[in-house]
Amino acid sequence: MGQTLGVMPSSHNIDIRIEAGEWSKILPNWQNICKQAAKAVLESQWKINLPAEISIVLADDAFVRNLNKLYRGQDVPTNVLSFPSNENYSEAITPRPIGDVVFAFETCCEELFNGDHITEFADHICHLVVHGVLHLLGYRHEINVEAEQMESLEIQILANLGVANPYDE
């Protein structure tokens, strides 16, 4: 994990769609924000010299709550869920499917309004896209050392995107 390639594939496929929620009303440039954040992660962490494919779904709390209950046994919404493809391909499939990231609109809004560090919705979503895509690439935060490594990567990638450190106190 975490190696930077000298030569990056020129065209990653980042598929983004709105499933539910008021995303386009609150975040009119949702496509650009999600695509730039996802590509920034891939450019800094992608280890295979092949284009990657990621699906980003902008949904609402009900949609995410159902997924969270079905796949994680937790009957609550959460801000972001990541579903890595977990496929081991014996041949070079282009683009390489990495997985899906799903966001809950109401939870993301609530976090923004209750948070102290990021005050722009675009920056908050950018952070969550970076966080979700890092999960697709195998990063975790269940134990302190993993959390510190993941947060450090998030801070670095976000700084390159012009987004302030979301963990600053």
Disulfide bonds with the S-S distance in Angstrom:
none
